[in-house]
Amino acid sequence: MNVIIVGGGIAGLSAALGLRRAGHHVRIFERSSFLREVGAAINVCPNASRILLQWGFDTKRARLVAARRSVVAPGSSLKTLVDVDCSQFPSVYGASFFFAHRVDLHTELQRLATGSGPGSPVEISLRSEVVNYAADQSSVTLSDGSVHHADLIVAADGVHTTAIHQVIGHAVPAVSTGSAAFRFLIPSDVLRKDSDIAPLLEDGALRVLVAEDRRRLVWYPCADNTVQNFVGIHTDLASDGAEKEDWDRDATVDDLLTHYHDFHPTIIRILKKATSIKRWPLLYRDPIPTWTRGRLVLIGDAAHPMLPHQGQAGAQAIEDAGALSELFTFAEQTSTTQQEIQSRLWLFEQVRVNRASAMQVFSNAGQDESWKIKEQAKKYLPEGVEVPRSPAEFMRHNFGYDVIDDAREVLGGYLRRGGEEVDI
């Protein structure tokens, strides 16, 4: 097949890599002048790292940090409430739980997608902004007026994609969660020079520092433990849901201290060293019932944007890519007709929609707050599967799922039925 992917972020590059490995010719249209990722650090959970490792992802080259422990503690006292040993995850889940700088993850995905390896290298077209999708014609129109057709169109252009209008006929409005997030990075060496802070530095440790209200400070290393990543989630009573997500909205140390003034003195010392602080409102979108129309499919944040509480947004985009790679691996005798492609997209929805929708709902609360999302999450879980109730249970549920196995099972059943047509 010829495949067009709109968006060259983590979702787009992951899908490009997976579809390249499945034997397809892939072209990415990226609107920016530089193929680069923005933001700070990201979790690469075992349900995602397992896929990347199968595809030859080099964790050392990408400077990923393997998680050793995950700790929940009050921000005021730092006395441990929950301590999960993550060092055994490779034997339990088949892959490590990693922390990555987004730029490092993106760079390694780009190398795999465009370099030597199985299949044809992915072609990337920069300064190529898609201004219109046509699901029925399986085409996109660029800002220069040119129209490009493909056998499959993958919209990986984020939460503000216009492709959603083609799929469900309308936009899904963002609503305020009443929370916002600060995000900033501090070099490890800067913190290590402070004798009060240095004892808290621990390679591979994820810390979630909580308060009795909605505040929490998430802290973990990235980039070979040379950088510490912080995310501060706090009440945002001024937000009315009209703000758009914006990585470039600046904040100050005083803003941080306003929200975390009652945290432990050592944490206050850390916050005072923060620079280049970004802030953005946390907005929620309900899961949508379908991600496809014709030969157009939404993936990543275009399909299932989620809040940071579960650390699963990037992982779910990589699961999308893994499912596409498996479901669009064709036997030599298979004819890739329009109906066959639509049937494979129907299978993709069977594998992905409920799984990612459950993650969207899970992500509305911390792993110690499952009571907040229990009822809404139930409808997306398989019969007999309970909503997790603790950080350890969430990890088992989130990390233990294998999208490759699931996609192979669903595809195998379809092929055993003779590839029968399905109603799209």
C-alpha positions, 0 to 999 in steps of 0.5 A: 500500500501507499500510506500518507501519515499526517504529523511527524510527532511520536504517534506519526513516526511510530506508525510510519515505522510499523507500517514500513516494517509491514512492507508499505510505502509511507510518506509523512506530511509535517507542517513544521520546518523542522522534524522535531519534538517539543516538550520535556520527558515522557513515560515509555511504559512496558506495553509500549517499550515491548513493541519498540524493542521488537522493532530494534529501538536502541534504548542506549542511543536514545538515553532512556532510563529504566525505572527501578522504583515508583514511590508515592509520598506526601509532599509535606513529609516525603514519608513513603506511602507506596513503594513499587519495585520496578526492577523486575518488570522485564521478567514480569512484562517482557520489557522495562518501564523507561523514562525518556526525553521526548527529543531523544525518543523522537530522534531514535524513532526517526532514525529507525523510520528513515534509515536502513532496515526492513522495508522502504525508508519513510519519506518525510515532507516538511513545510507540508501543512494539510488543510483538508482531509477527504475520507471518501477520496482517501486524499489530503490537500496541502496549503499549496493546493496540491492534492495527494492520494493514498491507499490509507490516510493516517491522521496523527496530527494531534488534539486539534486535528481537523480529520475528526470532522471527517470521521464523526462529523463534528469537533469534540469540545474540550472541557476544563478539568479544573486543573493545570500543570507546570512542567520543567526540567532541571539538570541533575548536576545542578541539584546534586550540588545542593547537599540537602537535595543530593540524597533524594537523587536516585537513578530510575526513581519515579516519585509522585508527591501528593497533597490532600487536595488535587495537587501533586508533583511528579518527578523522574529522571531522563536523558541517562539520568542527567536531567530531572523532569518535573510535572506539577498538577494543581487546581486551576479555578480560573480555567473555564475550558476555553484555553487551548493546550499550549506548551509555550505558555511561560510560568515563574518560580513564584507561580510554583511556590504559590501552589506548593508553598506547604511542601517539604523544605527540600522540595521548595529548594528544588522548585527555586532552581527551576527555569523555563517553566511551562504551564498549560490547562488540563482539558478533557475530551470524551472518548469518541465511538469511532476512529475511522471513515473510509480509508482514513484513521485517527491515531494518537492524540487525534483519536484519544487525547488523555491527561498525564495521570497514568503516563500512558499518552505516548504509550497508547500512540505506540500501541496504535502503531503496533496494531496497525503494523500487525493488522496491515501485514498482508499475505502475498496473495491478498488483494489490497482492495478498498474493501479489504483496507476498510475491513482491516480498519474495522479490525483496528477499531476492535483492537484499539477503541475500548482499550484506549478509551479506558485509558482516557478515562483512567487518566482523569485521576491519579492511580490512588484515586480510582474511585473518581473514574470507576463507573465511567471506566467500566463500560470500556473494560472487557467483561469480568475485568475490574477497574484497578484500585491502586498504583500496583493494580494500575501498573499490572493492568496497563503494562501487562496488555500486549497489543501485538498478541491481541492484534494477531489474534483478531487478525487470525480470526478474521482470516480464518473466516476467509477475510469476510467483508464487514459492515463499516 
